[in-house]
Amino acid sequence: MAVMKDVRRIAWSIYWKFVLLSVICGFVAGAVFGFVLGFAGRVAGIQQETMTPFLQWGGAISGLIASFFAFNFILARTIGKSTGGRQLELAVVDSLREGH
């Protein structure tokens, strides 16, 4: 069983990359969603007050989805890579309980 001191470097490596990439991807995804839907709404003649809640919620949801994919990307790149003499591995077991 690993202790916190053993995994600190790997955790920090995953964390800072995830935060940076998710902020960037979330911002870009929200901006693209807002631009596309706002432009389509403007062309269709929908008033700004009507579109605002859809733009806010849609931008937030697209940002969360982009953040998840950023985390998946960072985690996939981290598994198997040596960081500070430690390595994160993905193991497949036959049952849900280890050793059984």
N, C-alpha and C positions, 0 to 999 in steps of 0.2 A: 504494500500500500504506500503510495506516495504522500509526502507531507507538503505543506504549502511552500516551504523553502525550496523543495525540489522542482516544483512546477512554476515558480514565479517568473522565470525568464520566458518560458513558453507562453504563459498567460499574458504577460506584458507584450510579447511579440504579436499575439493574436489581437489583443485589445486595441493597441494604438493604430494598427493597420485597419481594423474594423471600423473604429470611430471615424478616422479620416476618410476612408472610402465611402462609408455609409452617409456621412454628411454631404460629400460631393455628389454621390449618386442620388441621394434623396432630394437634394436641391435641384439637380438637373431634371430628374423625373417629374417633380412637382411643377417646375417651370415649363417643361414641354407640355405636360397635361393641361396646365392653365392656359398656355398660349393656344394650343389646338382647340380646346373646348371654347375658350373665350372668342377666338376668331370665328369658329363655326356659329357660335351664338350671335355674334355681331352681324354676320352675313345673313343669318336667319331672321334677324330683327328682334331678338329676345332682349328684354331690358336687363341692365346690369344688376339691378336689385334681385331679379329672379335667378340670375346665373351665379351670384356670389356664393350661396351655400354649396352648390354643386362643385364650383371651382375649389373651394376650401377643402371639402371632404374628399373629393377626387384627387386633389394634389397631395393630401396627407396619406391617403391609402396607396397611391402610386409611390410615394416616398418610402412607406413601410415595405412595400414589395421590393423596391430597389435595394433597400437596406438588407432585407433577407438574402437576396442574391449576392450582395457584397459580402455578407458573412459567410455564405456557402463557398464563395470563391476563395476567401482568405483561409478558411478552415481546410479546404481541399489542398491548397498550396502548402499549408503548415504540416499536414499529416505526412510523416516520413522524412521531414527535413530536420536536420540536427541543429539545435539552438542551445548554445551554452553547454555542450556536452550531453544534452538530453534530447530525446526524440519522442514525438507523439505518434502513436501507432493506432491503427484501426484493426481490431481483432474481431473475428466472427466466432461465436460460440454456438454449440448445438442447442442449448436450452437457455431459458431466461436467467437461471441461477448459475453462477460460476461454479465449476467443479462438479456439477451434477449432470 
